[in-house]
Amino acid sequence: MLVLRMTRHGAKKRPFYQIVVADSRSPRDGRFIEKVGTYNPMLPKEDPKRVVLVEERIKHWIKNGAQPSERVARFIHAAGFGPKVEYRPSPKKSAPRAKAQERLKAAAEAAAKAAEATAAPAEAPAA
């Protein structure tokens, strides 16, 4: 199966990606069929050179069955010549366990009682 994906280039801590058409079985930075764009995450988001796509070739490969990776699909949609892609949902933050929730609830109740106790005597002498 053919895929549109990114291959990493650049120095350590200075990434630069090429968007390529490759066989899905080849390694990430290994053999590819054709280079169809670049992505430089070090540039500001407004910079037109941040994502450069060869629209004609990308359309050709998608028409011939190549599947874009999630990130490349986002770039294609942002460029205006691809469909919007549903992204994987973010994982939910795990909730505290039962005993910890009981302790938090008890602490909140104690704080509320303490706030009532300090508020009630302050109002009584004024009346």
C-alpha positions, 0 to 999 in steps of 0.5 A: 500500500502506498502512503503519503508520509513524512521522513525526518531530516535535519540536525539533532533538535533542528528537525526538517521533514520531507513529505514523500510517497512511499511503500508502507512497508519501507522504514520511515527514513528509508526508500521512497518513490517521490518527494511531494513536499517539505515541512519545516517546524522551526519556521513560524506558523505564518511563514509560507515556507513552513509547509510546501506541497506539490498539489498536482503530484499529491492529487495524482498519488491520492487518485492512484490510492495513496493514503496520507498519514494523519499529519499529512492529511492535516496539511493537505486540508489546510492547503485547501485541496483535501477533505477534513480528517477526523483526528484521534481523540485526546486520551482522557486524564485519569481520575483519582481512585475511590479512596482519594476521591473520598478524601477530597470530598471530606476535605471539601466538606470540612473547608465548607464547614470551617467557612460557615463557622467563621462567617456566622460569628462575624455576622452575629455581633453586627446584628 
